[in-house]
């Protein structure tokens, strides 16, 4: 499938899967902004650091930010920006996962960037350079359209104190001795991708691309999970951040596929009762990143300079160190380890040890050969939805 076919399919899905009325109106809660503020649509929980509000980000960038909290699904966000009033409201927008940049760029909702206007671009991770493993995630038809902010390789959290060993394979989730003590995320995107990676790399099912499976491959993965669900292997399919934290912190489950921030927060809540760790699975992981993009409306309003200043913050070691230490997200620039060591007032020696260990283990996860990139618009998305419904109903 070529790029044009992909973006046409993504856009058609986004604009037909939900009612236009749900997203065409103005989003409640948008901050009032003067003409000098950069109006952004972003996730405040993960796209800002340094303070409870955006003040630290503003100080670092030397700009004012008028932020609107963003929680819409990828399809809703695309519709908002392409056929809704998103370009009238926002100068910059963040994504909801792999593939949104192509869909938005193909429809002219976002504009190409001049990376020379971002001084810290010189420090961007090499994987984003042309020909790099993640180069496609910030480009459309060869042009850069997005600035990466955070990324990760989703894995499995586990209670090391209870297990007594460090799992290195997704296969441990299907060990009968842990029946009823295993959880999976209630989201077909990361769950089916990670399970497809495991089943492919372990030789259990022939799968060409875990990020974009055929209907028969989706069926095979879901039938595998349905079989184990009927055996009672899974305690639950967790929904929402707090639920993901709670089942681990309470000891309800011993292992769970989840986002790394869930593991970090759950471990903080357990005290001495447990030791919640985040593993590296030898088969691989779903990798992903989040971007910030300059909208067509932002360019028309002359917001380029403001955007570039915020992009420069996102590619600064100041931001990278704090997103790593706060929620465990991967920095998108070189030099974060040196920055942390050079700022003991912000990162005490004991904190440095923990944070640098997270970075070392994260880099190990990113290096696993079986990793597959997140894809919010797989070719056969209806098969994913239909079989996921069967899995949930089983």
TORKOL-4160 file (C-alpha; in steps of 0.2 Angstrom, whole numbers, padded with zeros to 4 digits, m for minus):
394
<pt num="1" X="0000" Y="0000" Z="0000"/>
<pt num="2" X="0007" Y="0017" Z="m0005"/>
<pt num="3" X="0007" Y="0033" Z="0005"/>
<pt num="4" X="m0007" Y="0041" Z="m0004"/>
<pt num="5" X="m0018" Y="0025" Z="m0002"/>
<pt num="6" X="m0014" Y="0025" Z="0017"/>
<pt num="7" X="m0018" Y="0043" Z="0020"/>
<pt num="8" X="m0034" Y="0042" Z="0010"/>
<pt num="9" X="m0039" Y="0027" Z="0020"/>
<pt num="10" X="m0035" Y="0035" Z="0037"/>
<pt num="11" X="m0044" Y="0051" Z="0033"/>
<pt num="12" X="m0060" Y="0042" Z="0027"/>
<pt num="13" X="m0060" Y="0031" Z="0042"/>
<pt num="14" X="m0058" Y="0046" Z="0053"/>
<pt num="15" X="m0072" Y="0056" Z="0045"/>
<pt num="16" X="m0084" Y="0042" Z="0044"/>
<pt num="17" X="m0082" Y="0033" Z="0060"/>
<pt num="18" X="m0090" Y="0046" Z="0072"/>
<pt num="19" X="m0104" Y="0059" Z="0070"/>
<pt num="20" X="m0097" Y="0075" Z="0064"/>
<pt num="21" X="m0108" Y="0084" Z="0077"/>
<pt num="22" X="m0098" Y="0077" Z="0091"/>
<pt num="23" X="m0082" Y="0086" Z="0086"/>
<pt num="24" X="m0086" Y="0101" Z="0075"/>
<pt num="25" X="m0090" Y="0113" Z="0089"/>
<pt num="26" X="m0078" Y="0122" Z="0100"/>
<pt num="27" X="m0070" Y="0112" Z="0113"/>
<pt num="28" X="m0076" Y="0117" Z="0131"/>
<pt num="29" X="m0062" Y="0123" Z="0142"/>
<pt num="30" X="m0051" Y="0132" Z="0129"/>
<pt num="31" X="m0040" Y="0145" Z="0138"/>
<pt num="32" X="m0042" Y="0163" Z="0133"/>
<pt num="33" X="m0027" Y="0169" Z="0124"/>
<pt num="34" X="m0020" Y="0185" Z="0117"/>
<pt num="35" X="m0012" Y="0187" Z="0100"/>
<pt num="36" X="0005" Y="0184" Z="0107"/>
<pt num="37" X="0001" Y="0167" Z="0115"/>
<pt num="38" X="0004" Y="0150" Z="0106"/>
<pt num="39" X="m0013" Y="0141" Z="0106"/>
<pt num="40" X="m0010" Y="0123" Z="0108"/>
<pt num="41" X="m0021" Y="0107" Z="0109"/>
<pt num="42" X="m0011" Y="0095" Z="0120"/>
<pt num="43" X="m0011" Y="0082" Z="0134"/>
<pt num="44" X="m0006" Y="0092" Z="0150"/>
<pt num="45" X="m0003" Y="0076" Z="0159"/>
<pt num="46" X="0012" Y="0071" Z="0148"/>
<pt num="47" X="0016" Y="0085" Z="0137"/>
<pt num="48" X="0022" Y="0098" Z="0150"/>
<pt num="49" X="0035" Y="0097" Z="0164"/>
<pt num="50" X="0042" Y="0108" Z="0178"/>
<pt num="51" X="0026" Y="0114" Z="0185"/>
<pt num="52" X="0008" Y="0110" Z="0188"/>
<pt num="53" X="0003" Y="0123" Z="0174"/>
<pt num="54" X="0013" Y="0127" Z="0159"/>
<pt num="55" X="0023" Y="0141" Z="0167"/>
<pt num="56" X="0039" Y="0132" Z="0167"/>
<pt num="57" X="0037" Y="0127" Z="0149"/>
<pt num="58" X="0033" Y="0146" Z="0145"/>
<pt num="59" X="0049" Y="0151" Z="0155"/>
<pt num="60" X="0060" Y="0140" Z="0146"/>
<pt num="61" X="0053" Y="0145" Z="0129"/>
<pt num="62" X="0051" Y="0163" Z="0132"/>
<pt num="63" X="0033" Y="0163" Z="0126"/>
<pt num="64" X="0016" Y="0163" Z="0132"/>
<pt num="65" X="0005" Y="0147" Z="0130"/>
<pt num="66" X="m0014" Y="0145" Z="0129"/>
<pt num="67" X="m0017" Y="0127" Z="0131"/>
<pt num="68" X="m0033" Y="0117" Z="0129"/>
<pt num="69" X="m0033" Y="0099" Z="0136"/>
<pt num="70" X="m0033" Y="0086" Z="0123"/>
<pt num="71" X="m0041" Y="0069" Z="0126"/>
<pt num="72" X="m0049" Y="0065" Z="0109"/>
<pt num="73" X="m0046" Y="0049" Z="0100"/>
<pt num="74" X="m0035" Y="0049" Z="0085"/>
<pt num="75" X="m0050" Y="0049" Z="0073"/>
<pt num="76" X="m0059" Y="0062" Z="0082"/>
<pt num="77" X="m0044" Y="0073" Z="0083"/>
<pt num="78" X="m0041" Y="0071" Z="0064"/>
<pt num="79" X="m0059" Y="0076" Z="0060"/>
<pt num="80" X="m0058" Y="0091" Z="0072"/>
<pt num="81" X="m0042" Y="0097" Z="0063"/>
<pt num="82" X="m0047" Y="0093" Z="0045"/>
<pt num="83" X="m0066" Y="0097" Z="0043"/>
<pt num="84" X="m0070" Y="0104" Z="0060"/>
<pt num="85" X="m0064" Y="0121" Z="0068"/>
<pt num="86" X="m0047" Y="0115" Z="0074"/>
<pt num="87" X="m0037" Y="0126" Z="0063"/>
<pt num="88" X="m0047" Y="0141" Z="0068"/>
<pt num="89" X="m0044" Y="0137" Z="0087"/>
<pt num="90" X="m0026" Y="0130" Z="0088"/>
<pt num="91" X="m0009" Y="0135" Z="0082"/>
<pt num="92" X="m0001" Y="0119" Z="0086"/>
<pt num="93" X="m0008" Y="0101" Z="0090"/>
<pt num="94" X="m0001" Y="0085" Z="0097"/>
<pt num="95" X="m0004" Y="0068" Z="0091"/>
<pt num="96" X="m0013" Y="0053" Z="0098"/>
<pt num="97" X="m0001" Y="0040" Z="0091"/>
<pt num="98" X="0007" Y="0033" Z="0075"/>
<pt num="99" X="0000" Y="0038" Z="0059"/>
<pt num="100" X="m0009" Y="0055" Z="0063"/>
<pt num="101" X="0005" Y="0065" Z="0055"/>
<pt num="102" X="0002" Y="0057" Z="0038"/>
<pt num="103" X="m0016" Y="0059" Z="0039"/>
<pt num="104" X="m0016" Y="0077" Z="0044"/>
<pt num="105" X="m0002" Y="0082" Z="0032"/>
<pt num="106" X="m0010" Y="0074" Z="0017"/>
<pt num="107" X="m0026" Y="0085" Z="0020"/>
<pt num="108" X="m0016" Y="0101" Z="0023"/>
<pt num="109" X="m0021" Y="0102" Z="0041"/>
<pt num="110" X="m0003" Y="0104" Z="0047"/>
<pt num="111" X="0012" Y="0112" Z="0038"/>
<pt num="112" X="0030" Y="0107" Z="0034"/>
<pt num="113" X="0043" Y="0114" Z="0046"/>
<pt num="114" X="0060" Y="0123" Z="0044"/>
<pt num="115" X="0071" Y="0113" Z="0056"/>
<pt num="116" X="0084" Y="0126" Z="0055"/>
<pt num="117" X="0073" Y="0137" Z="0066"/>
<pt num="118" X="0075" Y="0125" Z="0080"/>
<pt num="119" X="0093" Y="0126" Z="0087"/>
<pt num="120" X="0091" Y="0110" Z="0097"/>
<pt num="121" X="0087" Y="0100" Z="0082"/>
<pt num="122" X="0105" Y="0097" Z="0080"/>
<pt num="123" X="0104" Y="0086" Z="0096"/>
<pt num="124" X="0089" Y="0076" Z="0090"/>
<pt num="125" X="0091" Y="0057" Z="0092"/>
<pt num="126" X="0099" Y="0049" Z="0076"/>
<pt num="127" X="0084" Y="0038" Z="0073"/>
<pt num="128" X="0075" Y="0053" Z="0067"/>
<pt num="129" X="0088" Y="0058" Z="0054"/>
<pt num="130" X="0084" Y="0053" Z="0035"/>
<pt num="131" X="0085" Y="0034" Z="0034"/>
<pt num="132" X="0084" Y="0032" Z="0052"/>
<pt num="133" X="0072" Y="0019" Z="0060"/>
<pt num="134" X="0060" Y="0033" Z="0066"/>
<pt num="135" X="0062" Y="0045" Z="0052"/>
<pt num="136" X="0045" Y="0041" Z="0044"/>
<pt num="137" X="0036" Y="0046" Z="0060"/>
<pt num="138" X="0040" Y="0064" Z="0058"/>
<pt num="139" X="0039" Y="0065" Z="0039"/>
<pt num="140" X="0027" Y="0065" Z="0025"/>
<pt num="141" X="0032" Y="0064" Z="0007"/>
<pt num="142" X="0050" Y="0067" Z="0013"/>
<pt num="143" X="0047" Y="0084" Z="0022"/>
<pt num="144" X="0047" Y="0086" Z="0041"/>
<pt num="145" X="0030" Y="0090" Z="0048"/>
<pt num="146" X="0032" Y="0086" Z="0067"/>
<pt num="147" X="0044" Y="0088" Z="0082"/>
<pt num="148" X="0045" Y="0073" Z="0093"/>
<pt num="149" X="0042" Y="0076" Z="0112"/>
<pt num="150" X="0042" Y="0059" Z="0120"/>
<pt num="151" X="0043" Y="0040" Z="0115"/>
<pt num="152" X="0043" Y="0023" Z="0123"/>
<pt num="153" X="0043" Y="0005" Z="0120"/>
<pt num="154" X="0028" Y="m0003" Z="0129"/>
<pt num="155" X="0032" Y="m0018" Z="0140"/>
<pt num="156" X="0026" Y="m0027" Z="0155"/>
<pt num="157" X="0026" Y="m0022" Z="0173"/>
<pt num="158" X="0028" Y="m0036" Z="0186"/>
<pt num="159" X="0031" Y="m0038" Z="0205"/>
<pt num="160" X="0049" Y="m0043" Z="0207"/>
<pt num="161" X="0047" Y="m0046" Z="0226"/>
<pt num="162" X="0033" Y="m0058" Z="0223"/>
<pt num="163" X="0040" Y="m0067" Z="0208"/>
<pt num="164" X="0058" Y="m0068" Z="0213"/>
<pt num="165" X="0065" Y="m0066" Z="0195"/>
<pt num="166" X="0065" Y="m0054" Z="0181"/>
<pt num="167" X="0054" Y="m0060" Z="0166"/>
<pt num="168" X="0062" Y="m0058" Z="0149"/>
<pt num="169" X="0047" Y="m0065" Z="0138"/>
<pt num="170" X="0029" Y="m0061" Z="0136"/>
<pt num="171" X="0027" Y="m0080" Z="0137"/>
<pt num="172" X="0027" Y="m0079" Z="0156"/>
<pt num="173" X="0010" Y="m0071" Z="0155"/>
<pt num="174" X="0004" Y="m0088" Z="0149"/>
<pt num="175" X="0012" Y="m0099" Z="0163"/>
<pt num="176" X="m0002" Y="m0108" Z="0171"/>
<pt num="177" X="0005" Y="m0105" Z="0189"/>
<pt num="178" X="0000" Y="m0087" Z="0187"/>
<pt num="179" X="m0018" Y="m0091" Z="0182"/>
<pt num="180" X="m0029" Y="m0076" Z="0187"/>
<pt num="181" X="m0014" Y="m0065" Z="0191"/>
<pt num="182" X="m0011" Y="m0058" Z="0174"/>
<pt num="183" X="m0019" Y="m0042" Z="0166"/>
<pt num="184" X="m0019" Y="m0035" Z="0149"/>
<pt num="185" X="m0023" Y="m0017" Z="0143"/>
<pt num="186" X="m0041" Y="m0015" Z="0136"/>
<pt num="187" X="m0035" Y="m0008" Z="0120"/>
<pt num="188" X="m0033" Y="m0018" Z="0104"/>
<pt num="189" X="m0019" Y="m0007" Z="0097"/>
<pt num="190" X="m0005" Y="m0010" Z="0110"/>
<pt num="191" X="m0012" Y="m0027" Z="0116"/>
<pt num="192" X="m0014" Y="m0035" Z="0099"/>
<pt num="193" X="0003" Y="m0028" Z="0093"/>
<pt num="194" X="0013" Y="m0034" Z="0108"/>
<pt num="195" X="0004" Y="m0051" Z="0107"/>
<pt num="196" X="0007" Y="m0052" Z="0089"/>
<pt num="197" X="0026" Y="m0048" Z="0092"/>
<pt num="198" X="0027" Y="m0062" Z="0105"/>
<pt num="199" X="0018" Y="m0075" Z="0094"/>
<pt num="200" X="0028" Y="m0071" Z="0079"/>
<pt num="201" X="0045" Y="m0071" Z="0087"/>
<pt num="202" X="0042" Y="m0086" Z="0097"/>
<pt num="203" X="0036" Y="m0095" Z="0081"/>
<pt num="204" X="0019" Y="m0099" Z="0087"/>
<pt num="205" X="0010" Y="m0090" Z="0073"/>
<pt num="206" X="0016" Y="m0084" Z="0056"/>
<pt num="207" X="0014" Y="m0065" Z="0056"/>
<pt num="208" X="0022" Y="m0053" Z="0043"/>
<pt num="209" X="0019" Y="m0036" Z="0051"/>
<pt num="210" X="0013" Y="m0036" Z="0069"/>
<pt num="211" X="0009" Y="m0017" Z="0066"/>
<pt num="212" X="m0002" Y="m0020" Z="0051"/>
<pt num="213" X="m0010" Y="m0038" Z="0052"/>
<pt num="214" X="m0021" Y="m0046" Z="0039"/>
<pt num="215" X="m0038" Y="m0052" Z="0045"/>
<pt num="216" X="m0032" Y="m0070" Z="0047"/>
<pt num="217" X="m0017" Y="m0065" Z="0057"/>
<pt num="218" X="m0029" Y="m0054" Z="0068"/>
<pt num="219" X="m0040" Y="m0069" Z="0070"/>
<pt num="220" X="m0026" Y="m0080" Z="0075"/>
<pt num="221" X="m0020" Y="m0069" Z="0088"/>
<pt num="222" X="m0037" Y="m0066" Z="0096"/>
<pt num="223" X="m0041" Y="m0084" Z="0096"/>
<pt num="224" X="m0025" Y="m0087" Z="0105"/>
<pt num="225" X="m0030" Y="m0074" Z="0118"/>
<pt num="226" X="m0048" Y="m0081" Z="0119"/>
<pt num="227" X="m0042" Y="m0098" Z="0123"/>
<pt num="228" X="m0032" Y="m0092" Z="0138"/>
<pt num="229" X="m0046" Y="m0080" Z="0143"/>
<pt num="230" X="m0058" Y="m0095" Z="0144"/>
<pt num="231" X="m0045" Y="m0104" Z="0155"/>
<pt num="232" X="m0045" Y="m0090" Z="0167"/>
<pt num="233" X="m0028" Y="m0084" Z="0164"/>
<pt num="234" X="m0032" Y="m0066" Z="0164"/>
<pt num="235" X="m0038" Y="m0057" Z="0180"/>
<pt num="236" X="m0044" Y="m0042" Z="0170"/>
<pt num="237" X="m0042" Y="m0030" Z="0155"/>
<pt num="238" X="m0038" Y="m0014" Z="0163"/>
<pt num="239" X="m0045" Y="0003" Z="0158"/>
<pt num="240" X="m0038" Y="0020" Z="0162"/>
<pt num="241" X="m0022" Y="0025" Z="0171"/>
<pt num="242" X="m0029" Y="0024" Z="0188"/>
<pt num="243" X="m0036" Y="0007" Z="0186"/>
<pt num="244" X="m0019" Y="0001" Z="0178"/>
<pt num="245" X="m0010" Y="0008" Z="0193"/>
<pt num="246" X="m0022" Y="0001" Z="0206"/>
<pt num="247" X="m0022" Y="m0017" Z="0200"/>
<pt num="248" X="m0003" Y="m0018" Z="0202"/>
<pt num="249" X="m0001" Y="m0007" Z="0218"/>
<pt num="250" X="m0014" Y="m0018" Z="0227"/>
<pt num="251" X="m0006" Y="m0034" Z="0222"/>
<pt num="252" X="m0022" Y="m0039" Z="0213"/>
<pt num="253" X="m0011" Y="m0045" Z="0198"/>
<pt num="254" X="0008" Y="m0049" Z="0198"/>
<pt num="255" X="0011" Y="m0044" Z="0180"/>
<pt num="256" X="0002" Y="m0033" Z="0167"/>
<pt num="257" X="0005" Y="m0026" Z="0150"/>
<pt num="258" X="0005" Y="m0007" Z="0153"/>
<pt num="259" X="0013" Y="0010" Z="0150"/>
<pt num="260" X="0029" Y="0013" Z="0159"/>
<pt num="261" X="0021" Y="0028" Z="0170"/>
<pt num="262" X="0009" Y="0016" Z="0177"/>
<pt num="263" X="0023" Y="0005" Z="0183"/>
<pt num="264" X="0032" Y="0020" Z="0190"/>
<pt num="265" X="0017" Y="0027" Z="0200"/>
<pt num="266" X="0012" Y="0009" Z="0206"/>
<pt num="267" X="0029" Y="0006" Z="0213"/>
<pt num="268" X="0028" Y="0023" Z="0222"/>
<pt num="269" X="0012" Y="0018" Z="0230"/>
<pt num="270" X="0017" Y="0001" Z="0236"/>
<pt num="271" X="0030" Y="0006" Z="0249"/>
<pt num="272" X="0039" Y="m0010" Z="0255"/>
<pt num="273" X="0024" Y="m0021" Z="0250"/>
<pt num="274" X="0030" Y="m0024" Z="0233"/>
<pt num="275" X="0044" Y="m0020" Z="0220"/>
<pt num="276" X="0035" Y="m0016" Z="0204"/>
<pt num="277" X="0048" Y="m0016" Z="0189"/>
<pt num="278" X="0047" Y="m0014" Z="0170"/>
<pt num="279" X="0054" Y="m0027" Z="0159"/>
<pt num="280" X="0063" Y="m0030" Z="0143"/>
<pt num="281" X="0055" Y="m0043" Z="0133"/>
<pt num="282" X="0066" Y="m0053" Z="0121"/>
<pt num="283" X="0053" Y="m0055" Z="0108"/>
<pt num="284" X="0050" Y="m0036" Z="0106"/>
<pt num="285" X="0038" Y="m0022" Z="0111"/>
<pt num="286" X="0026" Y="m0009" Z="0103"/>
<pt num="287" X="0036" Y="0007" Z="0101"/>
<pt num="288" X="0028" Y="0024" Z="0099"/>
<pt num="289" X="0031" Y="0043" Z="0100"/>
<pt num="290" X="0021" Y="0059" Z="0102"/>
<pt num="291" X="0023" Y="0074" Z="0091"/>
<pt num="292" X="0019" Y="0092" Z="0091"/>
<pt num="293" X="0014" Y="0100" Z="0074"/>
<pt num="294" X="0011" Y="0117" Z="0067"/>
<pt num="295" X="m0006" Y="0119" Z="0060"/>
<pt num="296" X="m0011" Y="0128" Z="0044"/>
<pt num="297" X="m0021" Y="0140" Z="0054"/>
<pt num="298" X="m0005" Y="0143" Z="0065"/>
<pt num="299" X="0005" Y="0148" Z="0050"/>
<pt num="300" X="m0008" Y="0159" Z="0043"/>
<pt num="301" X="m0009" Y="0168" Z="0060"/>
<pt num="302" X="0010" Y="0170" Z="0060"/>
<pt num="303" X="0014" Y="0158" Z="0074"/>
<pt num="304" X="0029" Y="0150" Z="0067"/>
<pt num="305" X="0041" Y="0158" Z="0078"/>
<pt num="306" X="0031" Y="0154" Z="0094"/>
<pt num="307" X="0030" Y="0136" Z="0088"/>
<pt num="308" X="0049" Y="0134" Z="0085"/>
<pt num="309" X="0053" Y="0141" Z="0102"/>
<pt num="310" X="0041" Y="0128" Z="0110"/>
<pt num="311" X="0049" Y="0114" Z="0099"/>
<pt num="312" X="0066" Y="0120" Z="0105"/>
<pt num="313" X="0060" Y="0116" Z="0123"/>
<pt num="314" X="0054" Y="0099" Z="0118"/>
<pt num="315" X="0071" Y="0095" Z="0111"/>
<pt num="316" X="0081" Y="0102" Z="0126"/>
<pt num="317" X="0089" Y="0091" Z="0139"/>
<pt num="318" X="0080" Y="0102" Z="0152"/>
<pt num="319" X="0063" Y="0094" Z="0145"/>
<pt num="320" X="0071" Y="0077" Z="0142"/>
<pt num="321" X="0078" Y="0075" Z="0159"/>
<pt num="322" X="0061" Y="0079" Z="0167"/>
<pt num="323" X="0050" Y="0069" Z="0156"/>
<pt num="324" X="0062" Y="0054" Z="0160"/>
<pt num="325" X="0062" Y="0057" Z="0179"/>
<pt num="326" X="0044" Y="0061" Z="0180"/>
<pt num="327" X="0035" Y="0048" Z="0171"/>
<pt num="328" X="0048" Y="0037" Z="0162"/>
<pt num="329" X="0046" Y="0043" Z="0145"/>
<pt num="330" X="0061" Y="0043" Z="0133"/>
<pt num="331" X="0070" Y="0059" Z="0129"/>
<pt num="332" X="0071" Y="0064" Z="0111"/>
<pt num="333" X="0088" Y="0071" Z="0111"/>
<pt num="334" X="0106" Y="0067" Z="0115"/>
<pt num="335" X="0115" Y="0073" Z="0131"/>
<pt num="336" X="0101" Y="0069" Z="0144"/>
<pt num="337" X="0113" Y="0058" Z="0154"/>
<pt num="338" X="0126" Y="0072" Z="0155"/>
<pt num="339" X="0113" Y="0085" Z="0159"/>
<pt num="340" X="0106" Y="0075" Z="0174"/>
<pt num="341" X="0124" Y="0072" Z="0181"/>
<pt num="342" X="0128" Y="0091" Z="0179"/>
<pt num="343" X="0113" Y="0097" Z="0188"/>
<pt num="344" X="0114" Y="0089" Z="0206"/>
<pt num="345" X="0102" Y="0102" Z="0213"/>
<pt num="346" X="0088" Y="0096" Z="0202"/>
<pt num="347" X="0093" Y="0078" Z="0202"/>
<pt num="348" X="0101" Y="0072" Z="0219"/>
<pt num="349" X="0113" Y="0057" Z="0218"/>
<pt num="350" X="0100" Y="0044" Z="0223"/>
<pt num="351" X="0088" Y="0051" Z="0210"/>
<pt num="352" X="0101" Y="0051" Z="0197"/>
<pt num="353" X="0105" Y="0033" Z="0200"/>
<pt num="354" X="0086" Y="0028" Z="0198"/>
<pt num="355" X="0083" Y="0040" Z="0182"/>
<pt num="356" X="0099" Y="0034" Z="0173"/>
<pt num="357" X="0094" Y="0016" Z="0177"/>
<pt num="358" X="0077" Y="0019" Z="0169"/>
<pt num="359" X="0086" Y="0027" Z="0153"/>
<pt num="360" X="0098" Y="0012" Z="0152"/>
<pt num="361" X="0084" Y="m0001" Z="0153"/>
<pt num="362" X="0074" Y="0009" Z="0141"/>
<pt num="363" X="0088" Y="0010" Z="0128"/>
<pt num="364" X="0089" Y="m0009" Z="0129"/>
<pt num="365" X="0070" Y="m0011" Z="0125"/>
<pt num="366" X="0072" Y="0001" Z="0110"/>
<pt num="367" X="0086" Y="m0010" Z="0104"/>
<pt num="368" X="0076" Y="m0027" Z="0103"/>
<pt num="369" X="0075" Y="m0033" Z="0085"/>
<pt num="370" X="0057" Y="m0038" Z="0086"/>
<pt num="371" X="0050" Y="m0021" Z="0090"/>
<pt num="372" X="0036" Y="m0014" Z="0080"/>
<pt num="373" X="0029" Y="0004" Z="0078"/>
<pt num="374" X="0012" Y="0009" Z="0084"/>
<pt num="375" X="m0001" Y="0011" Z="0070"/>
<pt num="376" X="m0017" Y="0019" Z="0074"/>
<pt num="377" X="m0024" Y="0015" Z="0057"/>
<pt num="378" X="m0020" Y="m0003" Z="0052"/>
<pt num="379" X="m0026" Y="m0008" Z="0035"/>
<pt num="380" X="m0039" Y="m0020" Z="0041"/>
<pt num="381" X="m0045" Y="m0010" Z="0056"/>
<pt num="382" X="m0062" Y="m0017" Z="0055"/>
<pt num="383" X="m0055" Y="m0035" Z="0058"/>
<pt num="384" X="m0046" Y="m0028" Z="0074"/>
<pt num="385" X="m0062" Y="m0021" Z="0080"/>
<pt num="386" X="m0073" Y="m0036" Z="0077"/>
<pt num="387" X="m0061" Y="m0048" Z="0084"/>
<pt num="388" X="m0057" Y="m0037" Z="0099"/>
<pt num="389" X="m0076" Y="m0037" Z="0103"/>
<pt num="390" X="m0076" Y="m0056" Z="0102"/>
<pt num="391" X="m0061" Y="m0057" Z="0114"/>
<pt num="392" X="m0070" Y="m0046" Z="0126"/>
<pt num="393" X="m0086" Y="m0056" Z="0125"/>
<pt num="394" X="m0078" Y="m0073" Z="0127"/>
